[in-house]
Structure formats: C-alpha cells, structure tokens
Amino acid sequence: MTIGILNSLLARSESILSSDHSSVVSMNLFVALLCGCIVVGHLLEESRWMNESITALAIGLCTGVIILLTTGGKSSHLLVFSEDLFFNYLLPPIIFNAGFQVKKKQFFRNFMTIMLFGAVGTLISFAIISVGAIHFFKRLNIGELKIGDYLAIGAIFSATDSVCTLQVLNQDETPLLYSLVFGEGVVNDATAVVLFKAIQSFDLPHINSTIALQFVGNFLYLFISSTLLGVLAGLLSAYIIKKLYFGRHSTDREVALMILMAYLSYMLAEFFYLSAILTVFFCGIVMSHYTWHNVTESSRVTTKHAFATLSFVAEIFIFLYVGMDALDIEKWRVVSDSPGKSVGVSAILLGLILVGRAAFVFPLSSVSNLTKKAPYEKIDFKQQVTIWWAGLMRGAVSMALAYNQFTSYGHTQLRGNAMMITSTITVVLFSTVVFGLMTKPLVRILLPSSKHLNRMLSTEPSTPKSWAVPLLNNGHDLESYESEQNLTRPTSLRMFLSTPSHTVHYYWRKFDNAFMRPVFGGRGFVPFVPGSPIEQNDQQWH
C-alpha cells in the first residue's frame, strides 16, 4: 500500500519535472528566436521591402513548419496562446511607449483630426464590416453565428495595425502624416477594444432603443473615464517624484517608480473595467510632459531607452507568436472539409476592410481640410492614400479579440468559430505580409523626397522641431534628445506676424505655467544632485 503510494507520487513528480523542463526548453527556443529576429531585422534594415514585423512573422511561420514536421503534425507553436499574456504583459509597454515618445505638439495640434479618424472613422468601419458580415456570411452558411458575433467581427476587423507604415514614415520629414497615422492607430485600437467590450456586456439579441442608448452611453463613459484615469495616474507619479525627489539618494528608485506607476495605470483600468489602452497611452503623454522632467538626467536617458526597448521586444514577441500560431493544425482541421469557403470568408473580410477604410478616410479628410486655412495643414490626396493604406493591415489586437470571442482558452471545435479564427489568421498574415511588403515602395512613390520636403518646410510659417520650438519651449524637452533638421529659421518678428499668437496651445501654455508646473513640475524643474556633473559645471562658472 505504502509502496504503491510512493510509486504514484514519484511518477507524478517525474511528470511535473518533465513538463517543467519542456517549458524551459520552449522558453529557451523562443528567446533564441527573438534574438534571431533582432539580428535578421538588423541585416535587412536597408531592405526595400522587409521590416521588423514581417521578419518576425516570417521566422515564426518557418519555425511553425519545423515544429509541425518534428511533432508529426500535432503542434506548431512553442507557447500556448494566452490573452492574459497579450493584454496584461505585452500590450502595455507598446501602448505606453507610444504615448511617452509621441511628439505632443503635433499630436495635439492635429487632435481633432486624429479623433475624427480614430474614433468616428473606426465606428464607420465597424458598421460597414458588421453589416457586410451579416449580409454575406449568412448566405455562405459558415456556421451558427449570433448577432453579437457579427458585431464582434466588426470590432475585431476595425482594429488596425499601422506598425509597418510607421516604420517607413519619418517623424521629422513628414510630421503631419506621421502624427495622423500614429495617433489614429492608438485611438483606433482603444475604440475597437471599447466597442468589443461594450458588445460583450449587452444582451444584443433583444436590443431596443433603451439598450441602444445605454450602449452609446457606456461607450462614451469608457472612453472619457479611461482617459481621465490615465491623466490622473500620470499627474500622481509626477507629484510624488517631484515632492519626494528620489534622485538625491538613488536614481534606481525613481526609474523603478516611473515604470511601476505606468504599469499600475494599465492594471487599474483593467480592474475598473475601463479601456486600459487609452489609460496607459494618456498616462504616457502626461509622464513625458511632467514626470520625466522631474527625474535626474541619467534617469531620463534610462527611462527613455528602457520604455523603447520593452516596446520593441514586445512587438517582436507578438509577431513571432502570430507566425507560429497561424499553422495551428487543430483550428485548420475543423474547416478542412471546405477550404474554398474559408478562402471566400477571408476574401470577403479583406474586401470589407478595404471598403470600410476608404468609406471614412477620404470623406473625413475633406471635412478636416475644411477647418484648416494654411495649405500645408491640409491633407492632400497622396497623403490620404497613405493614411488609407496604413490602416489596411491587421495585427495582434485583431488576433487577441478573435480568440476572446471565438475560442475557449485558445481551443474551439465549433465550425463557425473555427472558420472565423482561421479567417482572422489568414487576413492578419495576408495584410501584414502582402500590404506590408508593398508599403515602402508605395510611400516612396506617393510622398516627396526628403530634400524636396525640406525646401517645402523652410517656407512654412510654423513647423514642429524648427522655429516654433524656441518660442514655445523653455529648457529641453523629450523631443530634444532626437536629432533636429538644419532648417532655415526666420526671425521672431516674422514668426509673430505670420502665426496667430492666441491659439489653444497659447492658452494651455499660460495655464500650464501658472497652475500645473508649480504643482507637478515638468520642463524647467531640473533636479539637483550633489556631486553631479551639473554641480561641477556650476562651480566652473562661478
């Protein structure tokens, strides 16, 4: 009896040890693949076609094929897909770094246009994709899908992935276009996730006018509350670091506090069932405006590169996994009896994405142009085509939402659900690889060369990172770490005559200087550390 119990315990411990060891092996291989992606991406840096995301996707696909062959067709990936891993650990550094590194002047100067594209445009795209899915998929008889599933499809495929285009565009050469594509991408993801959560929280089969109004109200509540939470979290971090001034004892503490406060804002939004993407994005913007200036010089360099590195690794991780998961044999086996129908569903979804994107980019660009007076502030047709193209690719957010809606812990045996998962994988792969490969050549054809652009910029009355900076800035900003272009700078008198002084930005600066910075710090608040290079420089001058 005792011997039998001991044998069973030994067998169980051996199985646990073997499973632990297999996990270690998987993680070793995955980390090695991440290193390989970085090396290959570096070697292909000057490539006309490739970029980091496509490289990671291609390596993931090749790895998936090798694993399929070695396991006899049983599995294609090293790690099991986890929504918690994606939403709680990989997405936060990407979105936070987007807000932290954003050129705030350009972003807020084009804020209304960005909100038009990111929020209103996403709703238009969502409506077109949802209606199209209901119309076509019911005729194809792909399986039993409810009204909530069709609306979820609209939210899933209205979430864009503009990483490929942003890797091609230059933030200094095309500031307007970059800020629009960048800002729309973040607001779009947040809007799509908020829509998705709102759809899941309502009884849509029994919808009426009251439920519809509640749906709209819930959407607005999530949007506004998430933004305010991000702003408050950023201000709290700025106040704590300014008041306690950790840098006089340890720069490690202030760096650690910045990273943890940023992550806390994301998890608080999840805790309160808000949009964590919006929260952490605006937390990043506020931290870069106030908190970042309250830490020591060495901590500024550390945090800037730490956030960028975490974001970079997380992006590669996601694309590498998507490449491997695309060959998951279990999902393809369910739809293997009707491959033509699966291809048809993917083609319809791609068509709806193209139409849904065009349905708002060109009309909303015209609306935005009506509010702009200066020609350089308007979005010309070539830029509109670039913005349209930038939003055609689908990525990790679409994958994660599709898994959330149509699988249980990454698995499904329902025909309709399996069809939607495989179609999502197909759309993500096709759009990222095919559209992504065509992005660099397309952007080079549509946009003027940098030399021609510099001549254009030198005649504009106000551009970011040129002569607007001395008027608006005191001291240095996060953006000052980046290289500036050698542009002709007009005199201050000409600047004041050619640009209106009483703008929204002007009044915000007055409010910021009078009320916000005295409390929360920011640019101009330079921490003083005894024995630091700053002190030594001061002694040399005296």
C-alpha positions in Angstrom: 0.0 0.0 0.0 2.7 2.4 1.1 5.0 1.4 -1.8 2.1 2.0 -4.3 1.5 5.5 -2.9 5.2 6.3 -3.1 5.4 5.0 -6.7 2.4 7.1 -7.7 4.0 10.2 -6.1 7.3 9.5 -7.8 5.6 9.1 -11.2 3.6 12.3 -10.6 6.7 14.3 -9.6 8.6 13.0 -12.7 5.8 14.1 -15.0 5.8 17.6 -13.3 9.6 17.8 -13.7 9.4 16.7 -17.3 6.6 19.3 -18.1 8.7 22.0 -16.3 11.7 21.0 -18.3 9.7 21.1 -21.6 8.6 24.6 -20.6 12.2 25.7 -20.0 13.1 24.2 -23.4 10.3 26.1 -25.1 11.3 29.4 -23.5 14.9 28.9 -24.5 13.9 28.3 -28.1 11.6 31.3 -28.1 14.2 33.7 -26.6 16.7 32.4 -29.2 14.2 33.1 -31.9 13.7 36.6 -30.5 17.4 37.2 -30.7 17.4 35.8 -34.3 14.6 38.2 -35.3 16.6 41.2 -34.0 19.8 40.1 -35.8 18.0 39.3 -39.1 16.0 42.6 -38.8 19.3 44.5 -38.4 20.8 42.8 -41.5 17.6 43.7 -43.5 17.5 47.3 -42.2 18.2 48.8 -45.7 15.9 46.4 -47.5 13.4 48.0 -49.9 10.7 45.5 -48.9 11.2 44.0 -45.4 10.8 45.4 -41.9 10.9 44.1 -38.3 7.3 42.9 -38.1 7.4 41.0 -41.4 10.8 39.5 -40.5 9.4 38.2 -37.1 6.2 36.9 -38.9 8.3 35.0 -41.5 10.6 33.5 -38.9 7.5 32.5 -36.8 6.0 30.8 -39.9 9.2 28.9 -40.7 9.5 27.8 -37.0 5.9 26.7 -37.1 6.6 24.5 -40.1 9.6 22.9 -38.5 7.7 22.2 -35.2 4.8 20.7 -37.3 7.3 18.4 -39.0 9.1 17.3 -35.8 5.9 16.7 -33.8 4.2 14.7 -36.6 1.6 17.5 -37.3 0.4 17.7 -33.7 1.5 21.2 -32.8 3.1 24.3 -34.5 4.0 26.6 -31.6 6.2 26.7 -28.5 3.8 28.6 -26.3 0.1 28.3 -25.8 -1.8 31.5 -26.7 -2.8 33.4 -23.6 -5.0 36.5 -23.7 -3.6 37.4 -20.2 -0.1 37.3 -21.6 -1.0 39.6 -24.5 -3.3 42.1 -22.8 -1.5 42.2 -19.4 2.2 41.9 -20.3 2.9 42.6 -24.0 0.4 45.3 -24.9 1.1 47.8 -22.0 4.7 48.6 -22.9 3.8 49.1 -26.6 1.0 51.5 -25.9 2.7 53.3 -23.1 5.8 53.9 -25.2 3.6 55.2 -28.0 2.3 57.9 -25.6 5.7 58.5 -24.0 7.5 59.1 -27.2 4.8 61.0 -29.1 5.5 64.5 -30.4 3.0 66.2 -28.2 2.8 69.4 -30.2 2.0 67.7 -33.4 -0.4 65.2 -31.7 -2.5 67.9 -30.0 -2.3 70.3 -32.9 -4.0 67.6 -35.0 -6.0 66.2 -32.1 -9.4 66.8 -33.7 -8.4 65.1 -37.0 -6.9 62.2 -35.1 -10.1 61.8 -33.1 -12.1 62.0 -36.3 -10.1 59.2 -37.9 -9.5 57.1 -34.7 -13.0 57.3 -33.1 -15.6 58.3 -35.7 -13.7 56.5 -38.5 -13.5 53.3 -36.5 -17.2 53.5 -35.8 -17.9 53.9 -39.6 -15.6 51.0 -40.4 -17.2 48.9 -37.6 -20.7 49.5 -39.1 -19.7 48.6 -42.7 -17.8 45.4 -41.7 -20.6 44.3 -39.4 -23.4 44.9 -41.9 -21.3 43.2 -44.7 -20.6 40.2 -42.5 -24.3 39.7 -41.7 -25.2 40.1 -45.4 -22.5 37.7 -46.9 -21.8 35.2 -44.1 -25.5 34.2 -43.7 -25.6 33.3 -47.4 -22.4 31.3 -47.2 -23.8 29.3 -44.3 -20.4 29.1 -42.5 -21.9 28.0 -39.2 -24.1 29.2 -36.4 -23.2 32.8 -35.5 -25.3 35.2 -33.4 -25.9 38.9 -33.8 -23.2 39.6 -31.1 -20.7 37.5 -33.1 -21.3 39.6 -36.3 -20.9 42.8 -34.3 -17.8 41.4 -32.7 -16.4 40.7 -36.2 -16.9 44.4 -37.0 -15.0 45.4 -33.9 -12.2 42.8 -34.5 -11.5 43.9 -38.0 -11.8 47.6 -37.4 -8.7 47.4 -35.2 -5.8 48.4 -37.4 -2.1 47.8 -37.1 -0.1 50.6 -38.6 3.4 49.4 -37.4 4.7 48.7 -41.0 3.8 52.2 -42.2 5.2 53.9 -39.1 8.5 52.1 -39.6 8.7 53.6 -43.1 7.5 57.2 -42.4 9.9 59.7 -40.9 8.6 61.7 -37.9 10.8 64.7 -38.8 10.3 64.6 -42.6 6.5 64.1 -42.6 5.3 65.4 -39.1 1.7 65.9 -40.1 1.3 62.5 -41.8 3.2 60.6 -39.0 1.2 62.2 -36.2 -2.1 61.3 -38.0 -1.2 57.7 -38.7 0.4 57.3 -35.3 -2.4 59.0 -33.3 -5.2 57.3 -35.3 -3.6 53.9 -34.7 -3.6 54.2 -30.9 -7.1 55.8 -30.7 -8.4 53.2 -33.2 -7.2 50.3 -31.1 -8.7 51.8 -28.0 -12.0 52.4 -29.7 -12.1 48.9 -31.2 -11.4 47.3 -27.7 -14.0 49.6 -26.0 -16.6 48.6 -28.7 -15.7 45.0 -28.3 -16.2 45.1 -24.5 -19.5 47.1 -24.9 -20.8 44.4 -27.3 -20.0 41.6 -24.9 -21.7 43.3 -22.0 -25.1 43.8 -23.6 -28.0 41.5 -24.5 -27.9 42.3 -28.2 -30.5 39.7 -29.4 -33.2 41.6 -27.5 -32.0 45.1 -28.4 -34.3 48.1 -28.3 -33.9 51.9 -28.2 -33.2 51.9 -24.4 -30.4 49.3 -24.8 -29.0 51.2 -27.8 -28.8 54.4 -25.8 -27.2 52.5 -22.9 -24.7 51.1 -25.4 -23.8 54.6 -26.6 -23.6 55.9 -23.0 -21.4 53.0 -21.9 -19.1 53.6 -24.9 -18.7 57.3 -24.0 -18.3 56.6 -20.3 -15.5 54.1 -21.0 -13.7 56.5 -23.4 -13.8 59.5 -21.1 -13.2 57.6 -17.8 -10.2 55.8 -19.3 -8.6 59.0 -20.5 -9.1 60.7 -17.1 -7.7 57.8 -15.2 -4.5 57.9 -17.4 -4.1 61.6 -16.8 -4.6 61.3 -13.1 -2.1 58.4 -12.8 0.5 60.4 -14.8 0.0 63.5 -12.6 0.2 61.4 -9.4 3.5 60.0 -10.5 4.8 63.5 -11.3 3.7 64.9 -7.9 5.3 62.0 -5.9 8.6 62.2 -7.7 8.7 66.0 -7.6 7.8 66.1 -3.9 9.9 63.3 -2.6 12.8 63.7 -5.1 14.2 60.2 -5.0 17.2 61.3 -7.2 19.2 62.8 -4.3 19.6 59.2 -2.9 19.0 56.8 -5.7 18.2 57.1 -9.4 17.1 53.5 -9.4 14.1 54.2 -7.2 12.8 57.0 -9.5 13.2 54.8 -12.6 11.5 51.9 -10.9 8.7 54.1 -9.7 8.1 55.5 -13.2 7.9 52.0 -14.7 5.6 50.6 -11.9 3.3 53.7 -11.9 2.9 53.3 -15.7 2.0 49.6 -15.4 -0.3 50.4 -12.4 -2.3 52.8 -14.5 -3.0 49.9 -17.0 -3.9 47.4 -14.4 -6.2 49.9 -12.6 -8.1 50.4 -15.8 -8.5 46.6 -16.1 -9.6 46.5 -12.5 -12.3 49.1 -13.1 -13.3 47.5 -16.4 -12.2 50.5 -18.4 -10.1 50.8 -21.6 -6.6 50.1 -20.4 -5.2 51.1 -23.8 -6.5 54.6 -23.6 -5.5 54.9 -19.9 -1.8 53.9 -20.4 -1.5 55.9 -23.6 -2.5 59.2 -21.9 -0.5 58.2 -18.8 2.5 58.0 -21.1 1.8 61.5 -22.6 1.4 63.1 -19.1 4.5 61.3 -17.8 6.6 62.6 -20.7 5.3 66.1 -20.1 5.7 66.3 -16.3 7.2 63.2 -14.6 10.1 62.7 -17.0 11.4 66.2 -16.3 11.3 65.7 -12.5 13.9 62.9 -12.5 17.7 63.2 -12.8 19.5 63.5 -16.1 20.7 59.9 -16.0 17.2 58.6 -15.2 15.8 60.5 -18.2 18.2 58.6 -20.6 17.5 55.3 -18.8 13.7 55.6 -18.9 13.6 56.8 -22.5 15.6 53.8 -23.7 14.0 51.3 -21.3 10.5 52.0 -22.4 11.5 51.9 -26.1 13.3 48.6 -25.6 10.4 46.9 -23.8 8.1 48.1 -26.5 10.4 46.8 -29.3 10.8 43.3 -27.7 7.0 43.0 -27.1 6.2 43.8 -30.7 8.7 41.2 -32.0 7.3 38.7 -29.5 3.7 39.2 -30.7 4.5 38.9 -34.5 6.7 35.9 -33.9 4.0 34.1 -32.0 1.3 35.1 -34.6 3.5 33.5 -37.3 3.8 30.2 -35.3 0.1 30.2 -34.3 -1.0 30.6 -37.9 -0.2 26.9 -38.5 -2.1 25.5 -35.5 -3.4 22.3 -37.0 -6.3 21.9 -34.6 -8.2 25.0 -36.0 -7.5 24.2 -39.6 -8.7 20.6 -39.2 -12.2 21.8 -38.3 -12.6 23.7 -41.6 -10.5 21.3 -43.7 -13.6 19.9 -45.5 -14.4 23.3 -47.0 -11.2 25.1 -47.9 -12.9 27.1 -50.6 -15.4 28.5 -48.2 -12.6 29.5 -45.8 -10.8 31.3 -48.6 -14.1 33.0 -49.5 -14.7 34.3 -46.0 -11.1 35.7 -45.8 -11.6 37.4 -49.2 -14.9 39.0 -48.1 -13.3 40.2 -44.9 -10.4 41.8 -46.8 -12.8 43.4 -49.2 -14.9 44.8 -46.3 -11.7 46.2 -44.7 -10.7 48.0 -47.9 -14.2 49.5 -48.4 -14.7 50.3 -44.7 -11.3 52.1 -44.6 -12.0 54.1 -47.8 -15.5 55.0 -46.6 -14.2 57.2 -43.8 -10.6 58.2 -44.7 -11.4 60.3 -47.8 -14.7 61.9 -46.6 -13.3 62.7 -43.1 -10.1 64.1 -44.7 -12.3 66.5 -46.7 -14.1 67.5 -43.5 -10.8 68.1 -41.8 -9.4 70.2 -44.7 -12.4 72.5 -44.4 -11.3 73.5 -40.9 -7.7 74.2 -42.0 -6.6 77.5 -43.5 -3.0 77.0 -44.4 -2.2 74.7 -47.4 0.5 72.8 -45.5 -2.0 71.9 -42.8 -4.4 70.2 -45.3 -4.2 66.5 -46.1 -3.6 66.2 -49.9 -4.8 63.2 -51.9 -1.5 61.4 -51.8 -1.4 61.7 -48.0 -5.0 60.5 -47.9 -4.0 57.4 -49.9 -1.1 56.8 -47.5 -3.4 57.1 -44.4 -5.9 54.7 -46.1 -3.1 52.2 -46.8 -1.6 52.5 -43.3 -4.9 51.2 -41.8 -5.3 48.2 -44.1 -3.0 45.9 -42.0 -4.4 43.8 -39.2 -2.3 42.5 -36.3 -2.1 41.2 -32.8 -5.1 43.2 -31.4 -7.4 41.6 -34.0 -6.0 38.2 -33.2 -6.5 38.6 -29.4 -10.0 39.8 -29.8 -10.9 37.0 -32.2 -9.5 34.4 -29.7 -11.5 36.1 -26.9 -14.8 35.9 -28.9 -14.5 32.6 -30.8 -12.4 30.3 -28.6 -12.2 28.9 -25.1 -8.6 29.1 -23.8 -7.3 29.1 -27.4 -9.4 26.0 -28.5 -12.6 25.5 -30.4 -14.5 22.7 -32.1 -17.4 24.7 -33.4 -17.4 25.1 -37.2 -18.4 28.8 -37.3 -16.0 29.8 -34.6 -13.1 27.8 -36.2 -13.9 29.4 -39.5 -13.6 32.9 -38.0 -10.4 32.1 -36.3 -8.7 30.7 -39.4 -10.1 33.6 -41.5 -8.7 36.1 -38.9 -5.3 34.4 -39.1 -5.4 34.5 -43.0 -6.4 38.2 -43.0 -3.6 39.1 -40.5 -1.0 37.1 -42.4 -2.0 38.4 -45.9 -2.4 42.0 -44.9 0.8 42.2 -42.8 3.0 40.3 -45.4 1.5 41.5 -48.7 0.4 45.0 -47.8 3.5 45.4 -45.5 5.9 44.4 -48.3 4.3 47.0 -50.6 4.4 49.8 -48.0 7.9 51.0 -48.5 7.7 51.3 -52.4 4.2 52.9 -52.1 5.3 55.5 -49.6 8.4 56.4 -51.7 6.1 56.8 -54.8 3.4 58.8 -53.0 5.5 61.1 -50.8 8.1 63.6 -51.9 11.8 63.0 -51.2 13.3 64.5 -48.0 15.3 67.1 -49.9 12.1 68.5 -51.6 10.3 68.2 -48.3 12.9 70.3 -46.5 12.6 73.1 -49.1 8.8 73.0 -48.5 9.2 73.1 -44.7 11.6 76.0 -44.8 8.8 78.2 -46.3 6.2 77.2 -43.8 5.3 79.7 -41.0 5.3 77.1 -38.3 6.6 73.6 -38.1 7.5 71.3 -35.2 11.1 71.0 -34.3 12.0 74.1 -36.2 11.4 77.7 -35.3 8.3 77.0 -33.2 10.4 75.4 -30.6 12.3 78.5 -29.3 9.0 80.3 -28.8 7.1 77.6 -27.1 9.9 75.8 -25.1 12.0 76.7 -22.1 14.8 74.4 -21.5 14.8 70.9 -23.0 12.0 68.5 -23.9 11.8 64.8 -24.5 11.9 65.6 -28.2 15.3 67.4 -27.8 17.0 64.1 -27.5 16.2 63.4 -31.1 18.2 64.9 -34.0 17.0 68.2 -35.4 16.9 69.2 -39.0 19.0 72.1 -40.4 16.1 74.2 -41.4 16.2 78.0 -42.1 14.8 79.8 -39.1 13.0 83.1 -39.6 13.2 85.9 -37.1 10.9 86.1 -34.1 9.1 89.2 -35.5 8.3 87.2 -38.7 7.1 84.3 -36.6 4.7 86.5 -34.6 3.4 88.2 -37.8 2.8 85.0 -39.7 1.2 82.9 -36.9 -1.6 83.7 -34.6 -0.4 84.1 -31.0 -3.7 83.5 -29.2 -4.3 79.8 -30.0 -5.5 77.0 -27.9 -1.8 76.0 -27.4 -1.0 79.5 -26.3 -3.7 79.5 -23.6 -2.8 76.0 -22.5 0.8 77.1 -22.0 -0.3 80.0 -19.9 -2.5 77.7 -17.7 0.3 75.1 -17.6 2.9 77.5 -16.5 0.7 79.3 -13.9 -1.1 76.3 -12.3 0.2 72.9 -13.4 4.0 73.1 -13.4 4.3 74.7 -9.9 2.5 71.7 -8.5 3.5 68.8 -10.8 6.9 70.0 -12.1 7.9 69.5 -15.7 10.2 71.2 -18.1 12.3 73.8 -16.2 12.4 71.7 -13.0 15.9 70.4 -13.1 16.8 68.1 -10.2 20.0 68.9 -8.4 22.2 66.1 -7.2 25.2 66.9 -5.0 28.4 65.9 -6.8 26.7 65.6 -10.2 28.1 67.0 -13.5 25.6 69.8 -13.2 27.1 70.9 -9.8 30.6 70.7 -11.2 29.7 72.8 -14.2 28.1 75.4 -11.9 31.3 75.6 -9.8 33.4 76.1 -13.0 31.2 79.1 -14.0 31.4 80.8 -10.5 
